[in-house]
Amino acid sequence: MPSRTAQPRQSRSLSGLLLRLTVVFGLLAMASILLPSLGRAGQDWLVARVNGAHLAALALEAAGEDILDPLLQDELLTLAGVELVSLRTPGRSLLPLARYDVAFAIDRMIDLRTLTLPRAIMLSLDLLAVPGSTHVRVVGVSVQDPGTVVDLVMLRAPLVEALRDAAYRIVVTGSLIGLVAATLLFLALQWLLVRPMRALTETIEHFAKDPEGPQRRPAPLRNDEIGRAMAAIGAMQEAIREDLWRKSRLAALGTAVAKVNHDLRGVLATALLVSDRLAASADPKVSAAAETLLGSIERAVALCSRTMEFAREGPPTLAVTRFPLRGLVEECAASARAAAGPEGRAVILAEVAPALTIAADRELLFRVFLNLLRNAIEAGASSITVRAAAEEGGVVVTLADNGPGLPAALADDPFRPFHSGRKGGSGLGLAIARDLVRAHGGDIAVVATGPAGTTFQLALPHEPGGVAEESDAAAEPTQSRLS
């Protein structure tokens, strides 16, 4: 049974289609040339007969005394190619010049004075299609004397024969010209279109068989649409290969994390027990430090559990609760400054109404804000402002800093995994933040970045069964300064 991916037959290929189209359009071009040329050839032949008959009548008139000589009349009519001719001029008429003892059966009358090219085409086709050996009457104006009307009768057979010869010459000449033109056109299309398209198709098929293997990237040696398509497909293949390699490494990393997670949770459980004992100390300083340490260890234990959920396919599981957004922002600000150490001194302003509450997974949003604040502090920002307001459809949170802006490597896609703008960064902070925000049904975007700082905007929708609430007394946000 033949494979579905086998090469198409030549009749179904692009080359076969171009060949058929070239033949069809060549025949149409031949018809468009043949018909007008045939009509023009018939007109020219009849005009030549009218001029010859005019000269024959003038010669007979010049003979004078031999006007009644039958032999002379027959010779003149034979030279003119007609059977009868008469001339009419204003105020004067010449006796008809005719063969004696000949009966004329006229089946068609042609007036060259009103014969247009379309009518000449139809006349020529009719004469070629309908056989006959009768006579034709032709009326026209002589070229030698435009004031003279020539009226002649001639056999139909010579006219039909002349039309056949003209058609044969036109067809042969047109066929040779059309064959050469069609061949050149076909070869040009083969070189300019079919050959690069075939190479492009082979590249795509090769990539489909082994996306992660070495690729035969077509070289875009042209600046037209095909060249741009080659460059775009090559860039797309490189991006897909990088994504596949990245996902493969991420899968391996997830397997390793899953193995480490079990042991890490055991270690954290021991640290949690020790922190509980420290929290019960009579020393106020130890007790206060232990409380902070206990919260961090509990959050680390929760992070281990969340890591396994995050490594699974699909969005993380949400534990939705209602909580004040300002308290979360202040807690994230304290954790971010503590994680940055003494070198990360920054003023964080929380312009969030105290009564503004939100229905979301608090731990996941904590990770989102913590990542954004830590990134800003580590980038060198000395001032960060967090604003939040309830709007129709959800809550909009804006984080603006006065740092140096996003690096050029992150300008196009700051949320791309494993792309970090600082040395030693994992490149996962913004990617994880976006995934967690989208798990809530919202989104995050960079609305401004540059030497004056960077601004992130988070749009968090209302959860089913609950909306963001803000009391009238706290409609205006207050400012909390954490330094």
Secondary structure, 3 states (H helix, E strand, C coil): CCCCCCCCCHHHCHHHHHHHHHHHHHHHHHHHHHHHHHHHHHHHHHHHHHHHHHHHHHHHHHHHHHCCCHHHHHHHHHHHCCCEEEEEECCEECCCEECCCCCCCEEEEEECCCCCHHHHHHHHHHHHHCCCCCEEEEEEECCCCCCCEEEEEEEHHHHHHHHHHHHHHHHHHHHHHHHHHHHHHHHHHHHHHHHHHHHHHHHHHHHHHCCCCCCCCCCCCCCCHHHHHHHHHHHHHHHHHHHHHHHHHHHHHHHHHHHHHHHHHHHHHHHHHHHHHHHCCCCHHHHHHHHHHHHHHHHHHHHHHHHHHHHCCCCCCCCEEEEEHHHHHHHHHHHHHHHHCHHHCCEEEEEECCCCEEEEEHHHHHHHHHHHHHHHHHHCCCEEEEEEEEECCEEEEEEEECCCCCCHHHHCCCCCCCCCCCCCCCCCHHHHHHHHHHHCCCEEEEEEEECCEEEEEEEEECCCCCCCECCHHHCCCEEEEEC
